[in-house]
């Protein structure tokens, strides 16, 4: 998956999108998350102080980011 370019497909996403990236991820870097968020129209980027598995390594921060995204108004 690391070398697959999905930018054309990602640009077609029309739903609200939250991209969560790990600040210290060496597999899919935070820069990849930034690029993905810039590609998906209206996407929001959250970079957490984690490595690759933000939902495990930073459970509280991850949950806070997801809940905030899901409960915000349009």
Residue frames as qw, qx, qy, qz and C-alpha x, y, z in Angstrom:
[[0.000, 0.883, 0.469, 0.000, 0.00, 0.00, 0.00],
 [0.400, -0.640, 0.036, 0.655, 2.92, 2.35, 0.68],
 [0.226, -0.240, 0.499, 0.801, 3.61, 2.94, -3.01],
 [0.181, 0.567, 0.760, 0.260, 0.02, 3.02, -4.28],
 [0.017, -0.047, 0.022, 0.998, -1.06, 6.45, -5.51],
 [0.012, 0.569, 0.822, -0.023, -4.73, 6.96, -4.59],
 [0.040, -0.323, -0.119, 0.938, -4.88, 10.74, -5.08],
 [0.269, -0.073, -0.530, -0.801, -7.27, 10.58, -8.05],
 [0.444, -0.411, -0.787, -0.121, -9.63, 8.31, -6.15],
 [0.315, -0.426, -0.534, 0.659, -9.36, 10.32, -2.92],
 [0.029, 0.101, -0.110, -0.988, -10.27, 13.50, -4.80],
 [0.373, -0.285, -0.657, -0.590, -13.66, 11.93, -5.55],
 [0.309, -0.391, -0.772, 0.394, -14.64, 11.63, -1.87],
 [0.139, -0.538, -0.232, -0.798, -17.54, 13.96, -1.11],
 [0.649, -0.632, -0.418, -0.058, -18.33, 12.96, 2.47],
 [0.281, -0.878, 0.307, -0.235, -16.94, 14.70, 5.54],
 [0.890, 0.172, -0.334, 0.259, -13.52, 13.19, 6.12],
 [0.444, -0.835, 0.322, -0.050, -11.14, 13.13, 9.05],
 [0.777, 0.398, -0.411, 0.263, -7.56, 12.13, 8.31],
 [0.624, -0.747, 0.226, -0.036, -5.58, 11.11, 11.38],
 [0.702, 0.521, -0.399, 0.276, -1.82, 10.86, 11.05],
 [0.788, -0.533, -0.085, 0.296, 0.89, 9.85, 13.50],
 [0.009, 0.966, -0.246, -0.077, 3.54, 12.50, 13.99],
 [0.292, -0.627, 0.713, 0.117, 6.29, 9.88, 14.32],
 [0.885, 0.246, 0.378, -0.119, 5.05, 7.36, 11.74],
 [0.149, -0.553, 0.649, 0.501, 7.81, 6.07, 9.48],
 [0.410, 0.238, 0.857, 0.203, 5.49, 3.81, 7.47],
 [0.150, 0.725, 0.499, 0.450, 2.89, 6.36, 6.36],
 [0.353, -0.053, -0.266, 0.895, 4.31, 9.68, 7.41],
 [0.062, 0.674, 0.451, -0.582, 2.38, 12.67, 8.67],
 [0.077, 0.421, -0.387, -0.817, 3.25, 14.27, 5.33],
 [0.080, -0.174, -0.895, -0.402, 1.24, 11.53, 3.63],
 [0.047, -0.620, -0.725, 0.296, -1.69, 12.42, 5.87],
 [0.018, 0.612, 0.034, -0.790, -1.28, 16.09, 4.99],
 [0.084, 0.188, -0.667, -0.716, -1.27, 15.24, 1.29],
 [0.078, -0.377, -0.911, -0.145, -4.36, 13.06, 1.63],
 [0.027, -0.678, -0.531, 0.508, -6.24, 15.74, 3.56],
 [0.048, 0.521, -0.219, -0.824, -5.30, 18.29, 0.92],
 [0.070, 0.025, -0.824, -0.561, -6.61, 15.96, -1.80],
 [0.104, -0.522, -0.847, 0.001, -10.00, 15.16, -0.25],
 [0.060, -0.555, -0.197, -0.806, -12.26, 18.21, -0.63],
 [0.482, -0.648, 0.011, -0.589, -12.93, 19.77, 2.78],
 [0.834, -0.179, -0.484, 0.195, -11.06, 17.10, 4.74],
 [0.371, -0.859, 0.253, -0.245, -9.76, 17.85, 8.21],
 [0.702, 0.301, -0.558, 0.324, -6.30, 16.69, 9.31],
 [0.607, -0.742, 0.203, -0.200, -5.37, 15.79, 12.86],
 [0.611, 0.426, -0.599, 0.293, -1.77, 14.84, 13.63],
 [0.768, -0.620, 0.001, -0.163, -1.36, 12.96, 16.89],
 [0.051, -0.751, 0.648, -0.117, 1.91, 12.42, 18.81],
 [0.885, -0.091, 0.439, -0.125, 1.92, 8.72, 17.93],
 [0.241, -0.338, 0.775, 0.476, 3.69, 6.38, 15.54],
 [0.167, 0.020, -0.782, -0.600, 1.62, 4.13, 13.27],
 [0.330, -0.450, -0.815, -0.157, -1.44, 3.01, 15.26],
 [0.088, -0.341, 0.197, -0.915, -2.89, 6.19, 16.72],
 [0.699, -0.390, -0.239, -0.550, -6.05, 4.44, 17.95],
 [0.872, -0.251, -0.374, 0.190, -3.92, 2.14, 20.11],
 [0.581, 0.091, -0.280, 0.759, -0.95, 4.35, 21.00],
 [0.013, -0.025, 0.213, -0.977, -2.95, 7.48, 21.79],
 [0.085, -0.469, -0.873, -0.101, -6.39, 6.17, 22.58],
 [0.067, -0.698, -0.463, 0.542, -7.61, 9.24, 24.43],
 [0.002, 0.504, -0.255, -0.825, -6.39, 11.75, 21.84],
 [0.026, -0.064, -0.835, -0.546, -7.69, 9.58, 19.01],
 [0.068, -0.574, -0.814, 0.066, -11.14, 9.26, 20.58],
 [0.047, -0.681, -0.245, 0.689, -11.31, 12.99, 21.32],
 [0.015, 0.327, -0.489, -0.808, -10.45, 13.81, 17.70],
 [0.086, -0.234, -0.883, -0.398, -13.05, 11.39, 16.31],
 [0.081, -0.650, -0.701, 0.283, -15.83, 12.47, 18.69],
 [0.026, -0.604, -0.028, 0.796, -15.14, 16.15, 17.98],
 [0.056, 0.154, -0.657, -0.735, -15.27, 15.49, 14.25],
 [0.126, -0.349, -0.900, -0.230, -18.50, 13.47, 14.48],
 [0.144, -0.689, -0.631, 0.327, -20.31, 15.91, 16.73],
 [0.114, -0.339, 0.087, 0.930, -19.40, 19.19, 15.06],
 [0.496, 0.656, 0.385, -0.419, -22.07, 20.96, 13.08],
 [0.703, 0.488, 0.389, 0.341, -22.04, 21.28, 9.28]]
